[in-house]
Amino acid sequence: MNKAFISKISDEFDEYPEIKQTDLNRAIRRRNFVEVTQKQSIELTLDADIVAWFKRKSGESYQSFINNTLRDVMLANP
């Protein structure tokens, strides 16, 4: 490619956001992605410290994180 056609990229701003460990964890977790067509709503009582840990690790998507963690355990123990 002729260098005359390549536009200069600003050194001040990155084109892509910084990749964090949580992004990598999510990517690894989805490696064994299984498409689920139906979800079932249940009432589940968990210890407060467990819920707090999941919320700290994943923020607003803590319920999906709990679901994915349980799926990982299920797939590891057929």
FENRA-V856816 format. One record per pair of residues at least 4 apart in sequence whose ideal C-beta (glycine too) atoms are under 7 Angstrom apart, sorted by the first residue. I is the first residue (numbers start at 1). J is the second residue. D is the distance in Angstrom with one decimal. If there is no record, write none. Layout:
BEGIN
I | J | D
I | J | D
END
This chain:
BEGIN
1 | 5 | 6.4
1 | 6 | 6.7
9 | 15 | 6.7
19 | 23 | 5.1
19 | 24 | 6.7
21 | 25 | 6.2
22 | 26 | 6.4
23 | 27 | 6.5
24 | 28 | 6.3
25 | 29 | 6.2
26 | 30 | 6.4
29 | 68 | 5.3
32 | 75 | 5.9
34 | 71 | 6.8
46 | 50 | 4.8
46 | 51 | 5.3
48 | 52 | 6.1
49 | 53 | 6.4
50 | 54 | 6.7
51 | 55 | 6.2
52 | 56 | 6.3
53 | 57 | 6.4
54 | 58 | 6.2
54 | 62 | 4.3
54 | 65 | 5.4
54 | 66 | 5.5
55 | 59 | 6.8
55 | 62 | 4.6
57 | 65 | 6.4
58 | 62 | 5.0
58 | 65 | 4.0
61 | 65 | 6.0
62 | 66 | 6.3
63 | 67 | 6.4
64 | 68 | 6.2
65 | 69 | 6.3
66 | 70 | 6.4
67 | 71 | 6.4
68 | 72 | 6.5
69 | 73 | 6.7
70 | 74 | 6.3
71 | 75 | 6.2
72 | 76 | 6.2
73 | 77 | 6.2
END
